[in-house]
Amino acid sequence: MNYLAIDTSSRHLTVIASKGGNTVTRYMPDCALRHSVTLMSEVEAALDGAGLTPAQCDFFCAVTGPGSFTGIRIGISAAKGFALGAGKPLMPLTAFDMVAYNVNNADDFCVAIDAAHGHFYCQRFLNGERGEPGYVSREALIAYGLPVYGYEGLDLPLYTKIGAEKALQTAVEANLKQNSPFGEMNALYVRKSQAEEGRA
């Protein structure tokens, strides 16, 4: 299938355009606070490289979080705009699933994403089932005693880093094999934003 996939949920930026098996990936490891300025030029470059137009895409994907509150909204808005214009479906993909699809481990494990100030967004995968997303301290995460995977350089025991530049494509193509890969696309906020917490 032909598709455009976007990840602006973290410091990095990933854009993938795939047409007939010809896949072009645009990856910037540190794009913090510049997603809104950089995204569309990277989308254009990826589409051009793959010889793909939005109208030729079978679906559009964006990583829905958790992560940067602003970054998440930028990626989702772009994917929704393309999908609306082309009349094609959306594939929502959480950052947890993006990592989990790249874990070659049949045992229980946890996906962790840095949430700053000694805390992490995390989701446990136990007995093949996804647990509820959580916002936990470093101590609580370590106490799980599980192998931990993520796409950042985290100082955690039992931690394995998954390359973000490759993770999105693997996850999109694995998710296509699931029963219902398409649907509504909404941001996954595991906790309130700093501004919301300040108002409270």
C-alpha positions as CSV (number, residue, x, y, z in Angstrom):
1,M,0.0,0.0,0.0
2,N,1.1,3.6,-0.6
3,Y,1.2,5.8,2.5
4,L,2.6,8.8,4.2
5,A,3.6,8.5,7.9
6,I,4.6,11.3,10.3
7,D,6.2,11.3,13.8
8,T,6.5,14.7,15.5
9,S,5.8,13.4,19.0
10,S,9.3,13.8,20.3
11,R,12.6,15.7,19.7
12,H,13.1,13.9,16.5
13,L,11.2,14.2,13.2
14,T,10.4,11.2,11.0
15,V,8.5,11.4,7.7
16,I,8.0,8.3,5.5
17,A,6.6,8.1,2.0
18,S,6.1,4.7,0.5
19,K,4.9,3.9,-3.0
20,G,4.9,0.3,-4.3
21,G,7.6,-0.8,-2.0
22,N,9.8,2.2,-2.8
23,T,10.2,3.8,0.6
24,V,11.8,7.2,1.4
25,T,12.5,8.2,5.0
26,R,13.4,11.7,6.1
27,Y,14.8,11.7,9.7
28,M,16.1,14.5,11.8
29,P,17.4,13.4,15.2
30,D,16.9,16.8,17.0
31,C,14.1,18.9,15.7
32,A,12.7,20.2,19.0
33,L,10.6,23.3,18.8
34,R,11.0,23.4,15.0
35,H,8.5,20.7,13.9
36,S,6.0,23.3,12.6
37,V,8.6,25.0,10.5
38,T,10.3,21.9,9.1
39,L,7.5,19.3,8.7
40,M,6.0,20.3,5.4
41,S,9.3,20.7,3.6
42,E,10.3,17.2,4.8
43,V,7.0,15.8,3.7
44,E,7.5,17.3,0.2
45,A,11.0,15.9,0.0
46,A,9.8,12.4,1.0
47,L,6.9,12.4,-1.4
48,D,9.1,13.6,-4.2
49,G,11.7,11.0,-3.5
50,A,9.1,8.2,-3.6
51,G,7.4,9.6,-6.6
52,L,4.2,9.8,-4.6
53,T,1.4,12.4,-4.3
54,P,-1.1,12.7,-1.5
55,A,-3.9,11.6,-3.8
56,Q,-2.1,8.4,-4.5
57,C,-1.8,7.5,-0.8
58,D,-4.0,4.7,0.5
59,F,-3.8,6.1,4.1
60,F,-2.0,8.6,6.3
61,C,-0.4,7.8,9.6
62,A,0.7,9.9,12.6
63,V,2.1,9.1,16.0
64,T,-0.5,10.3,18.5
65,G,1.7,10.4,21.6
66,P,2.5,10.5,24.4
67,G,5.3,13.0,24.0
68,S,5.6,16.7,23.2
69,F,2.1,18.2,23.5
70,T,2.7,20.7,20.7
71,G,4.5,18.2,18.5
72,I,1.7,15.6,18.8
73,R,-0.9,18.2,17.6
74,I,1.3,19.2,14.7
75,G,1.6,15.6,13.4
76,I,-2.0,14.8,13.9
77,S,-3.2,18.0,12.2
78,A,-1.0,17.3,9.2
79,A,-2.2,13.7,8.8
80,K,-5.8,14.7,9.2
81,G,-5.5,17.5,6.6
82,F,-4.0,15.2,4.0
83,A,-6.6,12.5,4.8
84,L,-9.5,14.9,4.4
85,G,-8.1,16.3,1.2
86,A,-7.5,12.9,-0.3
87,G,-10.6,11.2,1.1
88,K,-8.4,8.4,2.6
89,P,-8.4,6.8,6.0
90,L,-6.1,7.5,9.0
91,M,-3.8,5.1,10.9
92,P,-3.3,6.3,14.4
93,L,-0.2,4.9,16.1
94,T,0.9,5.5,19.6
95,A,4.5,6.0,20.5
96,F,4.3,2.9,22.7
97,D,3.1,0.8,19.8
98,M,5.7,2.3,17.5
99,V,8.4,1.0,19.9
100,A,6.7,-2.3,20.8
101,Y,6.4,-3.4,17.1
102,N,10.2,-3.2,17.0
103,V,10.8,-5.4,20.1
104,N,11.9,-8.9,19.2
105,N,11.1,-10.3,22.6
106,A,8.4,-12.8,23.5
107,D,8.7,-12.0,27.2
108,D,7.0,-9.3,29.2
109,F,8.5,-5.8,28.7
110,C,7.8,-2.1,29.2
111,V,8.0,0.8,26.8
112,A,9.2,4.1,28.3
113,I,9.3,7.6,27.0
114,D,11.0,10.5,28.9
115,A,8.5,12.8,30.4
116,A,11.2,15.0,32.1
117,H,11.7,15.7,35.8
118,G,12.6,12.1,36.6
119,H,9.3,10.7,35.3
120,F,8.3,8.6,32.3
121,Y,5.3,7.8,30.2
122,C,5.2,4.0,30.2
123,Q,3.1,1.1,29.0
124,R,3.7,-2.5,30.1
125,F,3.2,-5.4,27.7
126,L,2.4,-8.5,29.8
127,N,1.4,-11.9,28.4
128,G,0.9,-10.4,25.0
129,E,-1.5,-7.8,26.3
130,R,-1.1,-4.0,26.5
131,G,-1.5,-2.5,29.9
132,E,-2.9,1.0,30.6
133,P,-0.5,3.9,29.8
134,G,1.0,5.5,32.8
135,Y,3.0,8.4,34.1
136,V,5.5,7.1,36.6
137,S,8.6,8.0,38.5
138,R,12.0,6.5,37.6
139,E,11.9,4.5,40.8
140,A,8.5,3.0,40.0
141,L,9.5,2.1,36.5
142,I,12.6,0.3,37.8
143,A,10.5,-1.5,40.4
144,Y,8.6,-3.2,37.6
145,G,11.7,-5.3,37.1
146,L,11.0,-5.6,33.3
147,P,13.2,-5.1,30.3
148,V,12.6,-1.5,29.1
149,Y,12.6,-0.3,25.4
150,G,12.4,3.2,23.9
151,Y,13.8,5.4,21.2
152,E,15.8,7.8,23.5
153,G,19.0,7.4,25.3
154,L,17.6,6.7,28.8
155,D,19.7,5.9,31.8
156,L,17.6,3.0,33.0
157,P,18.5,-0.6,34.0
158,L,17.6,-3.3,31.5
159,Y,17.2,-0.6,28.8
160,T,17.4,-1.1,25.1
161,K,17.3,1.8,22.6
162,I,15.3,1.3,19.4
163,G,16.4,3.4,16.5
164,A,13.7,6.0,15.9
165,E,14.7,6.4,12.2
166,K,13.7,2.8,11.5
167,A,11.0,2.3,14.1
168,L,8.1,4.1,12.4
169,Q,8.2,2.1,9.1
170,T,8.4,-1.2,10.9
171,A,5.5,-0.2,13.1
172,V,3.3,1.0,10.2
173,E,3.8,-2.1,8.2
174,A,3.3,-4.4,11.2
175,N,0.1,-2.5,12.2
176,L,-1.3,-3.0,8.7
177,K,-1.5,-6.7,9.4
178,Q,-3.8,-6.1,12.4
179,N,-7.6,-6.5,12.1
180,S,-8.5,-2.8,12.3
181,P,-5.4,-0.6,11.6
182,F,-7.5,2.5,10.5
183,G,-9.8,4.7,12.6
184,E,-10.2,7.9,14.5
185,M,-7.0,9.8,15.3
186,N,-6.9,11.5,18.6
187,A,-3.9,12.7,20.8
188,L,-2.8,10.4,23.6
189,Y,-2.2,12.6,26.6
190,V,-1.2,10.5,29.6
191,R,-1.1,13.5,31.9
192,K,-2.2,17.1,31.8
193,S,0.0,19.7,30.1
194,Q,2.2,22.0,32.3
195,A,-0.2,24.9,31.6
196,E,-3.2,22.8,32.6
197,E,-1.5,21.7,35.8
198,G,-0.6,25.4,36.5
199,R,-4.2,26.5,36.2
200,A,-5.3,23.7,38.5
